[in-house]
Amino acid sequence: MAETERKNPGDEDVSGTKQTGEDICPTCNGSGEIGHKACPDCGGSGRITVIVGDA
Ligand SMILES: [Zn+2]
């Protein structure tokens, strides 16, 4: 499983990076798909990684 650094187009940063969190993908509203195809922004997960950045 070397998928930890995988980054989807809708992600602001790589998952697991400091000061990031998961959020509902605004493109598909968390459904993970657009129409009957996987959402290109979140890769079908329905969630994106966003930078929280509270520093
Ligand atoms: Zn999406």
PDB file of the backbone (N, CA, C, O) and the ligand in Angstrom, with CONECT records:
HET     ZN  A 101       1
ATOM      1  N   MET A   1       0.837  -1.208   0.000  1.00  0.00           N
ATOM      2  CA  MET A   1       0.000   0.000   0.000  1.00  0.00           C
ATOM      3  C   MET A   1       0.865   1.248   0.000  1.00  0.00           C
ATOM      4  O   MET A   1       1.196   1.777   1.061  1.00  0.00           O
ATOM      5  N   ALA A   2       1.223   1.709  -1.158  1.00  0.00           N
ATOM      6  CA  ALA A   2       2.022   2.925  -1.259  1.00  0.00           C
ATOM      7  C   ALA A   2       1.189   4.063  -1.836  1.00  0.00           C
ATOM      8  O   ALA A   2       1.654   4.847  -2.663  1.00  0.00           O
ATOM      9  N   GLU A   3      -0.033   4.125  -1.381  1.00  0.00           N
ATOM     10  CA  GLU A   3      -0.955   5.114  -1.928  1.00  0.00           C
ATOM     11  C   GLU A   3      -1.102   6.322  -1.011  1.00  0.00           C
ATOM     12  O   GLU A   3      -1.943   7.188  -1.249  1.00  0.00           O
ATOM     13  N   THR A   4      -0.295   6.378   0.023  1.00  0.00           N
ATOM     14  CA  THR A   4      -0.489   7.429   1.019  1.00  0.00           C
ATOM     15  C   THR A   4      -0.199   8.820   0.478  1.00  0.00           C
ATOM     16  O   THR A   4      -0.734   9.811   0.975  1.00  0.00           O
ATOM     17  N   GLU A   5       0.642   8.888  -0.533  1.00  0.00           N
ATOM     18  CA  GLU A   5       0.987  10.207  -1.051  1.00  0.00           C
ATOM     19  C   GLU A   5       0.186  10.561  -2.296  1.00  0.00           C
ATOM     20  O   GLU A   5       0.447  11.550  -2.981  1.00  0.00           O
ATOM     21  N   ARG A   6      -0.756   9.750  -2.543  1.00  0.00           N
ATOM     22  CA  ARG A   6      -1.605  10.025  -3.696  1.00  0.00           C
ATOM     23  C   ARG A   6      -2.383  11.322  -3.479  1.00  0.00           C
ATOM     24  O   ARG A   6      -2.912  11.585  -2.399  1.00  0.00           O
ATOM     25  N   LYS A   7      -2.432  12.103  -4.522  1.00  0.00           N
ATOM     26  CA  LYS A   7      -3.084  13.408  -4.410  1.00  0.00           C
ATOM     27  C   LYS A   7      -4.076  13.567  -5.553  1.00  0.00           C
ATOM     28  O   LYS A   7      -3.732  13.412  -6.725  1.00  0.00           O
ATOM     29  N   ASN A   8      -5.276  13.871  -5.196  1.00  0.00           N
ATOM     30  CA  ASN A   8      -6.295  14.083  -6.202  1.00  0.00           C
ATOM     31  C   ASN A   8      -6.331  15.549  -6.617  1.00  0.00           C
ATOM     32  O   ASN A   8      -5.863  16.418  -5.882  1.00  0.00           O
ATOM     33  N   PRO A   9      -6.882  15.820  -7.786  1.00  0.00           N
ATOM     34  CA  PRO A   9      -6.920  17.220  -8.256  1.00  0.00           C
ATOM     35  C   PRO A   9      -7.602  18.167  -7.279  1.00  0.00           C
ATOM     36  O   PRO A   9      -7.259  19.348  -7.215  1.00  0.00           O
ATOM     37  N   GLY A  10      -8.547  17.666  -6.530  1.00  0.00           N
ATOM     38  CA  GLY A  10      -9.277  18.539  -5.606  1.00  0.00           C
ATOM     39  C   GLY A  10      -8.576  18.716  -4.282  1.00  0.00           C
ATOM     40  O   GLY A  10      -8.995  19.529  -3.459  1.00  0.00           O
ATOM     41  N   ASP A  11      -7.519  17.967  -4.068  1.00  0.00           N
ATOM     42  CA  ASP A  11      -6.797  18.074  -2.811  1.00  0.00           C
ATOM     43  C   ASP A  11      -5.897  19.300  -2.802  1.00  0.00           C
ATOM     44  O   ASP A  11      -5.248  19.625  -3.795  1.00  0.00           O
ATOM     45  N   GLU A  12      -5.875  19.958  -1.677  1.00  0.00           N
ATOM     46  CA  GLU A  12      -4.982  21.108  -1.553  1.00  0.00           C
ATOM     47  C   GLU A  12      -3.583  20.672  -1.157  1.00  0.00           C
ATOM     48  O   GLU A  12      -2.607  21.384  -1.396  1.00  0.00           O
ATOM     49  N   ASP A  13      -3.495  19.513  -0.556  1.00  0.00           N
ATOM     50  CA  ASP A  13      -2.184  18.994  -0.196  1.00  0.00           C
ATOM     51  C   ASP A  13      -2.291  17.474  -0.043  1.00  0.00           C
ATOM     52  O   ASP A  13      -3.389  16.917  -0.043  1.00  0.00           O
ATOM     53  N   VAL A  14      -1.175  16.837   0.083  1.00  0.00           N
ATOM     54  CA  VAL A  14      -1.162  15.397   0.223  1.00  0.00           C
ATOM     55  C   VAL A  14      -1.731  14.994   1.570  1.00  0.00           C
ATOM     56  O   VAL A  14      -1.408  15.589   2.598  1.00  0.00           O
ATOM     57  N   SER A  15      -2.566  13.997   1.555  1.00  0.00           N
ATOM     58  CA  SER A  15      -3.147  13.517   2.793  1.00  0.00           C
ATOM     59  C   SER A  15      -2.066  13.058   3.749  1.00  0.00           C
ATOM     60  O   SER A  15      -1.128  12.369   3.349  1.00  0.00           O
ATOM     61  N   GLY A  16      -2.191  13.430   4.991  1.00  0.00           N
ATOM     62  CA  GLY A  16      -1.206  13.049   5.974  1.00  0.00           C
ATOM     63  C   GLY A  16      -0.221  14.154   6.283  1.00  0.00           C
ATOM     64  O   GLY A  16       0.529  14.081   7.256  1.00  0.00           O
ATOM     65  N   THR A  17      -0.228  15.182   5.446  1.00  0.00           N
ATOM     66  CA  THR A  17       0.633  16.323   5.704  1.00  0.00           C
ATOM     67  C   THR A  17       0.109  17.093   6.909  1.00  0.00           C
ATOM     68  O   THR A  17      -1.092  17.096   7.182  1.00  0.00           O
ATOM     69  N   LYS A  18       1.007  17.735   7.617  1.00  0.00           N
ATOM     70  CA  LYS A  18       0.592  18.521   8.780  1.00  0.00           C
ATOM     71  C   LYS A  18      -0.379  19.626   8.368  1.00  0.00           C
ATOM     72  O   LYS A  18      -0.302  20.172   7.267  1.00  0.00           O
ATOM     73  N   GLN A  19      -1.270  19.928   9.260  1.00  0.00           N
ATOM     74  CA  GLN A  19      -2.237  21.008   9.061  1.00  0.00           C
ATOM     75  C   GLN A  19      -3.146  20.765   7.872  1.00  0.00           C
ATOM     76  O   GLN A  19      -3.566  21.694   7.183  1.00  0.00           O
ATOM     77  N   THR A  20      -3.437  19.505   7.651  1.00  0.00           N
ATOM     78  CA  THR A  20      -4.449  19.208   6.649  1.00  0.00           C
ATOM     79  C   THR A  20      -5.589  18.447   7.305  1.00  0.00           C
ATOM     80  O   THR A  20      -5.430  17.830   8.358  1.00  0.00           O
ATOM     81  N   GLY A  21      -6.706  18.508   6.672  1.00  0.00           N
ATOM     82  CA  GLY A  21      -7.840  17.767   7.173  1.00  0.00           C
ATOM     83  C   GLY A  21      -8.705  17.341   6.008  1.00  0.00           C
ATOM     84  O   GLY A  21      -8.516  17.776   4.872  1.00  0.00           O
ATOM     85  N   GLU A  22      -9.644  16.494   6.313  1.00  0.00           N
ATOM     86  CA  GLU A  22     -10.531  16.064   5.243  1.00  0.00           C
ATOM     87  C   GLU A  22     -11.781  16.923   5.228  1.00  0.00           C
ATOM     88  O   GLU A  22     -12.270  17.363   6.269  1.00  0.00           O
ATOM     89  N   ASP A  23     -12.281  17.149   4.038  1.00  0.00           N
ATOM     90  CA  ASP A  23     -13.511  17.898   3.910  1.00  0.00           C
ATOM     91  C   ASP A  23     -14.340  17.266   2.801  1.00  0.00           C
ATOM     92  O   ASP A  23     -13.833  16.527   1.957  1.00  0.00           O
ATOM     93  N   ILE A  24     -15.586  17.571   2.829  1.00  0.00           N
ATOM     94  CA  ILE A  24     -16.456  17.060   1.771  1.00  0.00           C
ATOM     95  C   ILE A  24     -16.059  17.703   0.453  1.00  0.00           C
ATOM     96  O   ILE A  24     -15.861  18.916   0.373  1.00  0.00           O
ATOM     97  N   CYS A  25     -15.947  16.890  -0.559  1.00  0.00           N
ATOM     98  CA  CYS A  25     -15.596  17.406  -1.868  1.00  0.00           C
ATOM     99  C   CYS A  25     -16.726  18.307  -2.381  1.00  0.00           C
ATOM    100  O   CYS A  25     -17.867  17.866  -2.514  1.00  0.00           O
ATOM    101  N   PRO A  26     -16.401  19.557  -2.664  1.00  0.00           N
ATOM    102  CA  PRO A  26     -17.447  20.479  -3.122  1.00  0.00           C
ATOM    103  C   PRO A  26     -17.899  20.202  -4.545  1.00  0.00           C
ATOM    104  O   PRO A  26     -18.976  20.625  -4.966  1.00  0.00           O
ATOM    105  N   THR A  27     -17.070  19.493  -5.268  1.00  0.00           N
ATOM    106  CA  THR A  27     -17.403  19.215  -6.663  1.00  0.00           C
ATOM    107  C   THR A  27     -18.553  18.219  -6.775  1.00  0.00           C
ATOM    108  O   THR A  27     -19.448  18.368  -7.606  1.00  0.00           O
ATOM    109  N   CYS A  28     -18.507  17.212  -5.928  1.00  0.00           N
ATOM    110  CA  CYS A  28     -19.546  16.182  -5.986  1.00  0.00           C
ATOM    111  C   CYS A  28     -20.390  16.185  -4.714  1.00  0.00           C
ATOM    112  O   CYS A  28     -21.261  15.333  -4.539  1.00  0.00           O
ATOM    113  N   ASN A  29     -20.133  17.133  -3.840  1.00  0.00           N
ATOM    114  CA  ASN A  29     -20.860  17.234  -2.580  1.00  0.00           C
ATOM    115  C   ASN A  29     -20.764  15.964  -1.741  1.00  0.00           C
ATOM    116  O   ASN A  29     -21.695  15.608  -1.018  1.00  0.00           O
ATOM    117  N   GLY A  30     -19.643  15.302  -1.848  1.00  0.00           N
ATOM    118  CA  GLY A  30     -19.400  14.148  -1.004  1.00  0.00           C
ATOM    119  C   GLY A  30     -19.940  12.841  -1.545  1.00  0.00           C
ATOM    120  O   GLY A  30     -19.781  11.792  -0.921  1.00  0.00           O
ATOM    121  N   SER A  31     -20.571  12.899  -2.694  1.00  0.00           N
ATOM    122  CA  SER A  31     -21.127  11.665  -3.235  1.00  0.00           C
ATOM    123  C   SER A  31     -20.051  10.796  -3.878  1.00  0.00           C
ATOM    124  O   SER A  31     -20.202   9.579  -3.988  1.00  0.00           O
ATOM    125  N   GLY A  32     -18.969  11.433  -4.298  1.00  0.00           N
ATOM    126  CA  GLY A  32     -17.873  10.688  -4.899  1.00  0.00           C
ATOM    127  C   GLY A  32     -18.047  10.451  -6.388  1.00  0.00           C
ATOM    128  O   GLY A  32     -17.192   9.852  -7.040  1.00  0.00           O
ATOM    129  N   GLU A  33     -19.130  10.914  -6.900  1.00  0.00           N
ATOM    130  CA  GLU A  33     -19.325  10.728  -8.328  1.00  0.00           C
ATOM    131  C   GLU A  33     -20.128  11.863  -8.939  1.00  0.00           C
ATOM    132  O   GLU A  33     -20.952  12.506  -8.286  1.00  0.00           O
ATOM    133  N   ILE A  34     -19.860  12.078 -10.190  1.00  0.00           N
ATOM    134  CA  ILE A  34     -20.614  13.064 -10.944  1.00  0.00           C
ATOM    135  C   ILE A  34     -21.374  12.289 -12.005  1.00  0.00           C
ATOM    136  O   ILE A  34     -20.774  11.643 -12.864  1.00  0.00           O
ATOM    137  N   GLY A  35     -22.667  12.355 -11.944  1.00  0.00           N
ATOM    138  CA  GLY A  35     -23.453  11.519 -12.834  1.00  0.00           C
ATOM    139  C   GLY A  35     -23.204  10.063 -12.477  1.00  0.00           C
ATOM    140  O   GLY A  35     -23.552   9.621 -11.382  1.00  0.00           O
ATOM    141  N   HIS A  36     -22.617   9.335 -13.371  1.00  0.00           N
ATOM    142  CA  HIS A  36     -22.316   7.927 -13.082  1.00  0.00           C
ATOM    143  C   HIS A  36     -20.823   7.660 -13.184  1.00  0.00           C
ATOM    144  O   HIS A  36     -20.382   6.517 -13.308  1.00  0.00           O
ATOM    145  N   LYS A  37     -20.049   8.753 -13.128  1.00  0.00           N
ATOM    146  CA  LYS A  37     -18.597   8.604 -13.223  1.00  0.00           C
ATOM    147  C   LYS A  37     -17.951   9.100 -11.937  1.00  0.00           C
ATOM    148  O   LYS A  37     -18.479   9.980 -11.256  1.00  0.00           O
ATOM    149  N   ALA A  38     -16.821   8.531 -11.626  1.00  0.00           N
ATOM    150  CA  ALA A  38     -16.113   8.937 -10.418  1.00  0.00           C
ATOM    151  C   ALA A  38     -15.728  10.402 -10.508  1.00  0.00           C
ATOM    152  O   ALA A  38     -15.261  10.866 -11.548  1.00  0.00           O
ATOM    153  N   CYS A  39     -15.919  11.113  -9.437  1.00  0.00           N
ATOM    154  CA  CYS A  39     -15.579  12.526  -9.407  1.00  0.00           C
ATOM    155  C   CYS A  39     -14.069  12.703  -9.638  1.00  0.00           C
ATOM    156  O   CYS A  39     -13.261  12.075  -8.954  1.00  0.00           O
ATOM    157  N   PRO A  40     -13.698  13.543 -10.585  1.00  0.00           N
ATOM    158  CA  PRO A  40     -12.272  13.709 -10.898  1.00  0.00           C
ATOM    159  C   PRO A  40     -11.504  14.450  -9.810  1.00  0.00           C
ATOM    160  O   PRO A  40     -10.286  14.308  -9.705  1.00  0.00           O
ATOM    161  N   ASP A  41     -12.189  15.218  -9.021  1.00  0.00           N
ATOM    162  CA  ASP A  41     -11.488  16.020  -8.021  1.00  0.00           C
ATOM    163  C   ASP A  41     -11.107  15.224  -6.784  1.00  0.00           C
ATOM    164  O   ASP A  41     -10.035  15.432  -6.215  1.00  0.00           O
ATOM    165  N   CYS A  42     -11.961  14.332  -6.374  1.00  0.00           N
ATOM    166  CA  CYS A  42     -11.675  13.575  -5.154  1.00  0.00           C
ATOM    167  C   CYS A  42     -11.345  12.126  -5.468  1.00  0.00           C
ATOM    168  O   CYS A  42     -11.062  11.339  -4.565  1.00  0.00           O
ATOM    169  N   GLY A  43     -11.380  11.776  -6.741  1.00  0.00           N
ATOM    170  CA  GLY A  43     -11.057  10.412  -7.133  1.00  0.00           C
ATOM    171  C   GLY A  43     -12.118   9.415  -6.712  1.00  0.00           C
ATOM    172  O   GLY A  43     -11.862   8.213  -6.638  1.00  0.00           O
ATOM    173  N   GLY A  44     -13.281   9.908  -6.444  1.00  0.00           N
ATOM    174  CA  GLY A  44     -14.384   9.014  -6.105  1.00  0.00           C
ATOM    175  C   GLY A  44     -14.533   8.770  -4.616  1.00  0.00           C
ATOM    176  O   GLY A  44     -15.399   8.003  -4.194  1.00  0.00           O
ATOM    177  N   SER A  45     -13.703   9.409  -3.825  1.00  0.00           N
ATOM    178  CA  SER A  45     -13.778   9.188  -2.378  1.00  0.00           C
ATOM    179  C   SER A  45     -14.852  10.054  -1.729  1.00  0.00           C
ATOM    180  O   SER A  45     -15.356   9.748  -0.648  1.00  0.00           O
ATOM    181  N   GLY A  46     -15.186  11.137  -2.414  1.00  0.00           N
ATOM    182  CA  GLY A  46     -16.184  12.054  -1.847  1.00  0.00           C
ATOM    183  C   GLY A  46     -15.580  13.027  -0.859  1.00  0.00           C
ATOM    184  O   GLY A  46     -16.263  13.903  -0.328  1.00  0.00           O
ATOM    185  N   ARG A  47     -14.298  12.864  -0.623  1.00  0.00           N
ATOM    186  CA  ARG A  47     -13.630  13.759   0.336  1.00  0.00           C
ATOM    187  C   ARG A  47     -12.339  14.284  -0.260  1.00  0.00           C
ATOM    188  O   ARG A  47     -11.689  13.609  -1.058  1.00  0.00           O
ATOM    189  N   ILE A  48     -11.986  15.456   0.121  1.00  0.00           N
ATOM    190  CA  ILE A  48     -10.732  16.028  -0.327  1.00  0.00           C
ATOM    191  C   ILE A  48      -9.889  16.397   0.883  1.00  0.00           C
ATOM    192  O   ILE A  48     -10.397  16.562   1.992  1.00  0.00           O
ATOM    193  N   THR A  49      -8.616  16.518   0.648  1.00  0.00           N
ATOM    194  CA  THR A  49      -7.711  16.959   1.705  1.00  0.00           C
ATOM    195  C   THR A  49      -7.524  18.460   1.588  1.00  0.00           C
ATOM    196  O   THR A  49      -7.121  18.967   0.541  1.00  0.00           O
ATOM    197  N   VAL A  50      -7.816  19.157   2.653  1.00  0.00           N
ATOM    198  CA  VAL A  50      -7.660  20.604   2.631  1.00  0.00           C
ATOM    199  C   VAL A  50      -6.623  21.036   3.664  1.00  0.00           C
ATOM    200  O   VAL A  50      -6.406  20.366   4.674  1.00  0.00           O
ATOM    201  N   ILE A  51      -6.004  22.147   3.388  1.00  0.00           N
ATOM    202  CA  ILE A  51      -5.040  22.697   4.342  1.00  0.00           C
ATOM    203  C   ILE A  51      -5.789  23.490   5.401  1.00  0.00           C
ATOM    204  O   ILE A  51      -6.489  24.457   5.100  1.00  0.00           O
ATOM    205  N   VAL A  52      -5.630  23.073   6.613  1.00  0.00           N
ATOM    206  CA  VAL A  52      -6.312  23.741   7.707  1.00  0.00           C
ATOM    207  C   VAL A  52      -5.565  25.021   8.064  1.00  0.00           C
ATOM    208  O   VAL A  52      -6.164  26.089   8.191  1.00  0.00           O
ATOM    209  N   GLY A  53      -4.272  24.903   8.222  1.00  0.00           N
ATOM    210  CA  GLY A  53      -3.400  26.059   8.376  1.00  0.00           C
ATOM    211  C   GLY A  53      -3.806  27.022   9.469  1.00  0.00           C
ATOM    212  O   GLY A  53      -4.202  28.151   9.180  1.00  0.00           O
ATOM    213  N   ASP A  54      -3.716  26.606  10.704  1.00  0.00           N
ATOM    214  CA  ASP A  54      -4.069  27.506  11.797  1.00  0.00           C
ATOM    215  C   ASP A  54      -2.833  28.111  12.436  1.00  0.00           C
ATOM    216  O   ASP A  54      -2.908  28.660  13.535  1.00  0.00           O
ATOM    217  N   ALA A  55      -1.716  28.018  11.770  1.00  0.00           N
ATOM    218  CA  ALA A  55      -0.469  28.546  12.335  1.00  0.00           C
ATOM    219  C   ALA A  55      -0.305  30.026  12.000  1.00  0.00           C
ATOM    220  O   ALA A  55       0.686  30.642  12.393  1.00  0.00           O
TER     221      ALA A  55
HETATM  222 ZN    ZN A 101     -15.644  14.793  -5.548  1.00  0.00          ZN2+
END
